[in-house]
Amino acid sequence: MKRNYDFTKAAVIKGQIKSKSQVDAALREQKTLTSIRLDNEIIEVAKKKAHEEGVGYLTWLNRKLRGIVLGEEGLADRVEKLEKAVFKKKAL
């Protein structure tokens, strides 16, 4: 057994580890701790919207930023686009 181990690439998993895929997913989802300054209004809206969706406000903000910066759409956005394409409204 080694005296020192390198935990710099270790995954943080809350709760009981149930499968190897859970560990693999945690390793893929590594994030960087950072500090940014946001307007109070932005934080309040994020907290409200996050509460409505049942997630934390930082998770909600991260999803919104990913959607804008990386062009990743959420499931609801993809379903809405698909519905528009499939169920085109007929002009009267």
Backbone as CSV, one residue per row, in Angstrom:
resi,resn,N_x,N_y,N_z,CA_x,CA_y,CA_z,C_x,C_y,C_z
1,MET,0.835,-1.175,0.000,0.000,0.000,0.000,0.886,1.246,0.000
2,LYS,0.528,2.236,-0.829,1.310,3.467,-0.918,1.124,4.321,0.328
3,ARG,2.095,5.177,0.570,1.971,6.133,1.673,1.183,7.366,1.228
4,ASN,1.370,7.772,-0.026,0.711,8.966,-0.553,-0.067,8.620,-1.817
5,TYR,-1.248,9.139,-1.924,-2.092,8.937,-3.093,-2.410,10.293,-3.716
6,ASP,-2.554,10.307,-5.040,-2.883,11.533,-5.759,-4.391,11.579,-5.982
7,PHE,-5.072,12.500,-5.311,-6.515,12.623,-5.427,-6.929,13.816,-6.288
8,THR,-6.012,14.365,-7.082,-6.334,15.546,-7.880,-7.395,15.269,-8.938
9,LYS,-7.504,14.035,-9.383,-8.501,13.691,-10.403,-9.627,12.838,-9.830
10,ALA,-9.780,12.872,-8.532,-10.810,12.067,-7.878,-12.185,12.678,-8.104
11,ALA,-13.193,11.828,-8.154,-14.576,12.282,-8.325,-15.240,12.383,-6.959
12,VAL,-16.106,13.381,-6.833,-16.879,13.534,-5.606,-18.270,12.974,-5.862
13,ILE,-18.632,11.974,-5.091,-19.941,11.345,-5.244,-20.650,11.432,-3.899
14,LYS,-21.825,12.051,-3.919,-22.603,12.158,-2.685,-23.438,10.895,-2.522
15,GLY,-23.454,10.380,-1.335,-24.263,9.188,-1.072,-23.521,7.912,-1.410
16,GLN,-24.268,6.854,-1.466,-23.719,5.525,-1.689,-23.357,5.316,-3.153
17,ILE,-22.202,4.724,-3.421,-21.799,4.405,-4.790,-22.511,3.111,-5.182
18,LYS,-23.282,3.183,-6.271,-24.099,2.040,-6.664,-23.553,1.299,-7.876
19,SER,-22.770,2.001,-8.722,-22.269,1.342,-9.923,-21.031,2.053,-10.460
20,LYS,-20.313,1.363,-11.329,-19.148,1.948,-11.971,-19.572,3.088,-12.892
21,SER,-20.750,2.981,-13.503,-21.210,4.039,-14.394,-21.453,5.335,-13.614
22,GLN,-21.848,5.232,-12.355,-22.031,6.408,-11.508,-20.688,7.104,-11.297
23,VAL,-19.632,6.338,-11.084,-18.290,6.898,-10.910,-17.828,7.531,-12.215
24,ASP,-18.043,6.847,-13.334,-17.653,7.383,-14.645,-18.361,8.700,-14.933
25,ALA,-19.644,8.780,-14.610,-20.410,10.007,-14.833,-19.872,11.139,-13.962
26,ALA,-19.516,10.831,-12.732,-18.980,11.850,-11.830,-17.637,12.376,-12.335
27,LEU,-16.827,11.513,-12.904,-15.539,11.945,-13.449,-15.711,12.848,-14.663
28,ARG,-16.725,12.583,-15.472,-16.987,13.411,-16.647,-17.510,14.787,-16.253
29,GLU,-18.159,14.879,-15.109,-18.822,16.106,-14.695,-17.970,16.979,-13.782
30,GLN,-16.668,16.867,-13.865,-15.834,17.697,-13.011,-16.014,19.162,-13.368
31,LYS,-16.023,19.991,-12.364,-16.258,21.418,-12.551,-15.147,22.201,-11.874
32,THR,-15.023,23.441,-12.271,-14.017,24.330,-11.710,-14.684,25.325,-10.781
33,LEU,-14.129,25.473,-9.610,-14.631,26.455,-8.659,-14.159,27.834,-9.095
34,THR,-15.091,28.763,-9.207,-14.749,30.107,-9.632,-15.592,31.108,-8.860
35,SER,-15.256,32.349,-8.995,-16.007,33.410,-8.326,-16.316,34.486,-9.351
36,ILE,-17.602,34.818,-9.503,-18.004,35.882,-10.409,-18.975,36.795,-9.685
37,ARG,-19.084,38.005,-10.169,-20.018,38.964,-9.582,-21.210,39.108,-10.523
38,LEU,-22.402,38.881,-9.970,-23.632,38.990,-10.739,-24.559,39.986,-10.062
39,ASP,-25.424,40.585,-10.834,-26.413,41.509,-10.285,-27.354,40.756,-9.345
40,ASN,-27.791,41.454,-8.303,-28.714,40.845,-7.340,-29.989,40.355,-8.016
41,GLU,-30.456,41.117,-8.987,-31.677,40.749,-9.705,-31.508,39.401,-10.420
42,ILE,-30.345,39.185,-11.009,-30.063,37.923,-11.710,-30.116,36.759,-10.733
43,ILE,-29.505,36.931,-9.579,-29.484,35.867,-8.575,-30.896,35.551,-8.086
44,GLU,-31.685,36.563,-7.826,-33.046,36.361,-7.342,-33.912,35.627,-8.376
45,VAL,-33.801,36.040,-9.632,-34.561,35.377,-10.695,-34.092,33.930,-10.847
46,ALA,-32.781,33.715,-10.799,-32.235,32.361,-10.927,-32.738,31.469,-9.801
47,LYS,-32.760,31.992,-8.592,-33.250,31.200,-7.452,-34.724,30.854,-7.615
48,LYS,-35.506,31.831,-8.077,-36.942,31.592,-8.269,-37.185,30.537,-9.345
49,LYS,-36.530,30.710,-10.489,-36.714,29.754,-11.597,-36.202,28.372,-11.223
50,ALA,-35.068,28.321,-10.535,-34.497,27.046,-10.120,-35.430,26.325,-9.152
51,HIS,-36.019,27.076,-8.231,-36.969,26.483,-7.281,-38.167,25.896,-8.019
52,GLU,-38.664,26.615,-9.042,-39.797,26.124,-9.837,-39.448,24.828,-10.559
53,GLU,-38.181,24.703,-10.992,-37.748,23.501,-11.715,-37.230,22.410,-10.782
54,GLY,-37.101,22.725,-9.499,-36.671,21.724,-8.533,-35.180,21.438,-8.554
55,VAL,-34.368,22.428,-8.918,-32.914,22.271,-8.916,-32.294,23.432,-8.152
56,GLY,-31.015,23.338,-7.874,-30.313,24.429,-7.223,-30.087,25.574,-8.209
57,TYR,-29.937,26.782,-7.666,-29.816,27.926,-8.572,-28.499,27.928,-9.338
58,LEU,-27.434,27.378,-8.758,-26.168,27.305,-9.493,-26.257,26.292,-10.632
59,THR,-26.958,25.200,-10.402,-27.186,24.214,-11.459,-28.007,24.844,-12.569
60,TRP,-29.028,25.593,-12.195,-29.888,26.259,-13.177,-29.081,27.257,-14.005
61,LEU,-28.264,28.082,-13.323,-27.426,29.047,-14.030,-26.448,28.350,-14.971
62,ASN,-25.862,27.251,-14.525,-24.908,26.514,-15.356,-25.588,25.982,-16.616
63,ARG,-26.800,25.445,-16.462,-27.543,24.936,-17.631,-27.833,26.059,-18.624
64,LYS,-28.249,27.217,-18.101,-28.553,28.350,-18.985,-27.297,28.843,-19.695
65,LEU,-26.201,28.927,-18.972,-24.946,29.361,-19.590,-24.476,28.372,-20.658
66,ARG,-24.599,27.077,-20.363,-24.206,26.065,-21.361,-25.043,26.223,-22.614
67,GLY,-26.345,26.455,-22.431,-27.232,26.619,-23.578,-26.859,27.811,-24.436
68,ILE,-26.475,28.904,-23.789,-26.139,30.123,-24.521,-24.726,30.058,-25.094
69,VAL,-23.757,29.742,-24.258,-22.356,29.793,-24.673,-21.990,28.641,-25.609
70,LEU,-22.421,27.440,-25.279,-22.044,26.272,-26.075,-23.102,25.873,-27.091
71,GLY,-24.226,26.554,-27.069,-25.284,26.241,-28.023,-26.009,24.956,-27.716
72,GLU,-25.892,24.470,-26.490,-26.598,23.244,-26.104,-28.017,23.603,-25.701
73,GLU,-28.945,22.883,-26.236,-30.345,23.136,-25.917,-30.829,22.133,-24.889
74,GLY,-31.797,22.549,-24.118,-32.418,21.644,-23.165,-33.427,20.761,-23.871
75,LEU,-33.906,19.752,-23.202,-34.871,18.814,-23.774,-36.142,19.533,-24.200
76,ALA,-36.628,20.457,-23.383,-37.864,21.178,-23.718,-37.698,21.967,-25.021
77,ASP,-36.532,22.592,-25.191,-36.281,23.351,-26.416,-36.261,22.441,-27.642
78,ARG,-35.638,21.289,-27.496,-35.567,20.346,-28.619,-36.948,19.809,-28.982
79,VAL,-37.756,19.497,-27.959,-39.111,18.989,-28.203,-39.951,20.058,-28.892
80,GLU,-39.831,21.302,-28.442,-40.589,22.396,-29.044,-40.223,22.581,-30.520
81,LYS,-38.938,22.533,-30.840,-38.507,22.663,-32.237,-39.022,21.505,-33.087
82,LEU,-38.974,20.302,-32.514,-39.457,19.124,-33.234,-40.951,19.226,-33.480
83,GLU,-41.710,19.661,-32.478,-43.155,19.819,-32.641,-43.476,20.851,-33.714
84,LYS,-42.731,21.943,-33.743,-42.955,22.964,-34.765,-42.688,22.418,-36.156
85,ALA,-41.672,21.586,-36.281,-41.326,21.014,-37.578,-42.365,19.985,-38.028
86,VAL,-42.856,19.178,-37.092,-43.782,18.097,-37.443,-45.211,18.592,-37.557
87,PHE,-45.626,19.456,-36.633,-47.007,19.925,-36.612,-47.092,21.377,-37.056
88,LYS,-46.765,21.613,-38.301,-46.806,22.974,-38.844,-48.255,23.446,-38.907
89,LYS,-48.473,24.661,-38.417,-49.831,25.229,-38.454,-50.145,25.683,-39.863
90,LYS,-51.350,25.376,-40.280,-51.779,25.773,-41.617,-52.277,27.212,-41.583
91,ALA,-51.862,27.982,-42.560,-52.305,29.377,-42.646,-53.748,29.418,-43.108
92,LEU,-54.537,30.314,-42.547,-55.940,30.430,-42.926,-56.126,31.360,-44.079
